[in-house]
Amino acid sequence: AFLVIVAAGLFWLVFSNLRGFYDLIVEFLNIIAALLYGCLFAYLMNPVMKVTQRIMDKLLAKRNLSDRMAARISKITGICAAVLVFCLAVYALIALIVPNLIASIEELLQPEKLESYYATISKWFRGIFTNSDIQSFLEKTVGDPLEMVIGWLDYSVIVTSLTSSVYSVVMVIFNILLGIVAAVYILIFKEELCAQAKKVTVAVFSRQHADRLLELARRTNSIFG
């Protein structure tokens, strides 16, 4: 009964301050964004690493090396190959998208296009008040209604929005770089991390639910990994 009361109290606190709870979740996700990127990148790099390790194991089997040294060389080579392939894939994606995006923006910002947009919007704006007393009043008092609206624009807000957008892009790039570093760490210690995650799952959940979660993770990995 006590746990039910506590759960009900927590439920009421969360939903009575839903906006604050949402902001808290967003802030928490922003803090661990690099770690989440790292987990995703490590999962994407893992197949390349495993293929490279299998190739290196066959090549090193012909060398007179100890098993420990061969395994270490194989893992390091696999991680380097995985990071290289991932970076090349990201570069190819950026090289494919960014030039087309820049070309589209340049096309939209051509003077002829801007004049056409202005003429179309101005015509539509004037058409709202055509043949009405409001049109006569606006022409006598403020002139062009569209120019009046443009004059009301607060350019400081536009500058602030642009600055915020640039900052967001820089933070995403920074988190991606940290994510690559985290992915390398995860790939190096993936066996130990998987074992620790299994122990935590068994400790937190009941035996039945833990087995189901682990089986679900194994099936998911076999399908997508």
C-alpha positions as CSV (number, residue, x, y, z in Angstrom):
1,A,0.0,0.0,0.0
2,F,2.8,2.4,0.8
3,L,4.4,1.8,-2.6
4,V,1.1,2.5,-4.3
5,I,0.8,5.8,-2.4
6,V,4.3,6.8,-3.4
7,A,3.7,5.8,-7.0
8,A,0.5,7.8,-7.0
9,G,2.3,10.8,-5.5
10,L,5.1,10.7,-8.1
11,F,2.5,10.3,-10.9
12,W,0.6,13.4,-9.7
13,L,3.9,15.4,-9.4
14,V,4.9,14.5,-12.9
15,F,1.6,15.4,-14.6
16,S,0.9,18.4,-12.5
17,N,4.2,19.9,-13.7
18,L,4.3,18.3,-17.1
19,R,6.1,21.1,-18.9
20,G,8.9,21.1,-16.3
21,F,9.1,17.3,-16.5
22,Y,9.4,17.5,-20.3
23,D,12.1,20.2,-20.0
24,L,14.0,18.0,-17.5
25,I,13.9,15.0,-19.9
26,V,15.1,17.2,-22.8
27,E,18.0,18.6,-20.7
28,F,19.0,15.1,-19.5
29,L,19.0,13.8,-23.1
30,N,21.1,16.8,-24.2
31,I,23.6,15.9,-21.4
32,I,23.9,12.3,-22.4
33,A,23.6,13.0,-26.2
34,A,27.3,12.1,-26.8
35,L,26.9,8.8,-25.0
36,L,23.8,8.0,-27.0
37,Y,25.6,8.8,-30.2
38,G,28.5,6.6,-29.1
39,C,26.2,3.6,-28.5
40,L,24.5,4.1,-31.9
41,F,27.9,4.5,-33.7
42,A,29.4,1.5,-31.9
43,Y,26.4,-0.6,-33.0
44,L,26.9,0.5,-36.6
45,M,30.6,0.0,-36.5
46,N,30.5,-3.5,-34.9
47,P,29.8,-5.5,-38.1
48,V,32.7,-3.9,-39.9
49,M,34.9,-4.6,-36.9
50,K,33.9,-8.2,-36.7
51,V,34.5,-8.8,-40.5
52,T,37.9,-7.2,-40.2
53,Q,38.8,-9.2,-37.1
54,R,37.9,-12.5,-39.0
55,I,40.2,-11.5,-41.9
56,M,43.0,-10.5,-39.5
57,D,42.6,-13.8,-37.5
58,K,43.2,-15.7,-40.7
59,L,46.2,-13.6,-41.7
60,L,47.8,-13.7,-38.2
61,A,47.3,-17.5,-37.9
62,K,50.1,-17.9,-40.3
63,R,52.4,-15.7,-38.1
64,N,54.3,-17.0,-35.1
65,L,52.5,-14.8,-32.6
66,S,50.9,-15.6,-29.2
67,D,47.2,-15.8,-29.1
68,R,47.0,-12.7,-26.9
69,M,49.1,-10.6,-29.2
70,A,47.2,-11.8,-32.3
71,A,43.9,-11.0,-30.6
72,R,45.1,-7.5,-29.6
73,I,46.3,-6.7,-33.1
74,S,43.1,-8.1,-34.7
75,K,40.9,-6.0,-32.4
76,I,42.9,-2.8,-32.9
77,T,42.9,-3.3,-36.7
78,G,39.1,-4.0,-36.6
79,I,38.4,-0.8,-34.6
80,C,40.6,1.3,-36.9
81,A,38.8,-0.1,-40.0
82,A,35.4,0.4,-38.5
83,V,36.1,4.1,-37.6
84,L,37.6,4.6,-41.1
85,V,34.6,3.1,-42.9
86,F,32.2,5.1,-40.6
87,C,34.0,8.4,-41.2
88,L,34.0,7.7,-45.0
89,A,30.3,7.0,-44.9
90,V,29.6,10.2,-43.0
91,Y,31.8,12.2,-45.4
92,A,30.0,10.6,-48.4
93,L,26.6,11.5,-46.9
94,I,27.6,15.1,-46.3
95,A,29.2,15.4,-49.7
96,L,25.9,14.2,-51.2
97,I,23.5,16.4,-49.2
98,V,25.3,19.7,-48.5
99,P,26.1,20.7,-52.1
100,N,22.5,20.2,-53.2
101,L,21.3,22.0,-50.1
102,I,23.6,25.0,-50.8
103,A,22.5,25.1,-54.4
104,S,18.9,25.1,-53.4
105,I,19.4,28.0,-51.0
106,E,21.4,30.0,-53.5
107,E,18.6,29.5,-56.0
108,L,15.9,30.6,-53.6
109,L,18.0,33.7,-52.7
110,Q,18.5,35.0,-56.2
111,P,17.3,38.6,-56.6
112,E,14.8,37.7,-59.3
113,K,13.3,35.0,-57.1
114,L,13.1,37.4,-54.1
115,E,11.4,40.0,-56.2
116,S,8.9,37.5,-57.5
117,Y,8.2,36.3,-54.0
118,Y,7.7,39.9,-52.8
119,A,5.4,40.7,-55.7
120,T,3.3,37.5,-55.1
121,I,3.0,38.1,-51.4
122,S,2.3,41.8,-51.8
123,K,-0.4,41.0,-54.4
124,W,-2.0,38.5,-52.1
125,F,-1.8,40.9,-49.1
126,R,-3.5,43.7,-51.1
127,G,-6.1,41.3,-52.4
128,I,-7.4,40.8,-48.9
129,F,-8.5,44.4,-48.5
130,T,-9.5,45.1,-52.2
131,N,-12.5,47.4,-52.7
132,S,-12.9,48.0,-49.0
133,D,-12.7,50.9,-46.6
134,I,-9.7,49.3,-45.0
135,Q,-7.7,49.5,-48.2
136,S,-8.4,53.3,-48.4
137,F,-7.5,53.8,-44.8
138,L,-4.2,51.8,-45.1
139,E,-3.2,53.7,-48.3
140,K,-3.7,57.0,-46.6
141,T,-2.1,56.2,-43.3
142,V,0.6,53.5,-43.8
143,G,1.1,53.1,-47.5
144,D,2.1,49.6,-48.5
145,P,0.8,47.2,-45.9
146,L,3.5,44.6,-46.6
147,E,6.3,47.2,-46.1
148,M,4.6,48.1,-42.8
149,V,4.7,44.5,-41.7
150,I,8.3,44.2,-42.7
151,G,9.1,47.3,-40.8
152,W,7.6,45.8,-37.7
153,L,10.1,42.9,-37.8
154,D,12.5,42.9,-35.0
155,Y,15.9,42.1,-36.6
156,S,17.4,41.4,-33.2
157,V,15.1,38.4,-33.0
158,I,16.3,37.2,-36.4
159,V,20.0,37.6,-35.4
160,T,19.3,35.7,-32.1
161,S,17.6,32.9,-34.0
162,L,20.5,32.6,-36.4
163,T,23.0,32.6,-33.6
164,S,21.0,29.9,-31.7
165,S,20.8,27.8,-34.9
166,V,24.6,28.0,-35.4
167,Y,25.2,27.1,-31.8
168,S,22.9,24.1,-32.1
169,V,24.7,22.9,-35.2
170,V,28.1,23.3,-33.5
171,M,26.9,21.4,-30.4
172,V,25.6,18.6,-32.6
173,I,29.0,18.3,-34.4
174,F,30.8,18.4,-31.0
175,N,28.5,15.6,-29.7
176,I,29.1,13.5,-32.8
177,L,32.9,13.8,-32.3
178,L,32.5,12.8,-28.7
179,G,30.2,10.0,-29.8
180,I,32.9,8.6,-32.1
181,V,35.4,8.6,-29.2
182,A,32.8,6.9,-27.0
183,A,32.1,4.4,-29.7
184,V,35.8,3.5,-29.9
185,Y,35.8,3.0,-26.1
186,I,32.6,0.8,-26.3
187,L,34.1,-1.3,-29.1
188,I,37.3,-1.9,-27.1
189,F,35.5,-3.0,-24.0
190,K,32.3,-4.4,-25.6
191,E,32.6,-7.9,-24.0
192,E,33.1,-6.4,-20.5
193,L,30.2,-3.9,-21.0
194,C,27.9,-6.6,-22.3
195,A,28.7,-8.8,-19.3
196,Q,28.0,-5.8,-16.9
197,A,24.8,-5.0,-18.7
198,K,23.6,-8.6,-18.3
199,K,24.5,-8.6,-14.6
200,V,22.6,-5.3,-14.1
201,T,19.5,-6.7,-16.0
202,V,19.5,-9.9,-13.9
203,A,19.9,-7.9,-10.6
204,V,17.1,-5.3,-11.4
205,F,14.5,-7.6,-13.0
206,S,13.1,-11.0,-12.0
207,R,14.6,-14.1,-13.5
208,Q,11.7,-14.5,-16.0
209,H,11.7,-10.9,-17.1
210,A,15.5,-10.8,-17.3
211,D,15.5,-13.9,-19.6
212,R,12.9,-12.3,-21.8
213,L,14.8,-9.0,-22.1
214,L,18.1,-10.8,-22.8
215,E,16.4,-13.0,-25.4
216,L,14.9,-10.0,-27.1
217,A,18.3,-8.3,-27.1
218,R,19.9,-11.4,-28.7
219,R,17.2,-11.6,-31.4
220,T,17.4,-7.9,-32.1
221,N,21.2,-8.1,-32.5
222,S,20.9,-11.2,-34.7
223,I,18.5,-9.4,-37.0
224,F,20.1,-5.9,-37.2
225,G,23.6,-6.6,-36.0
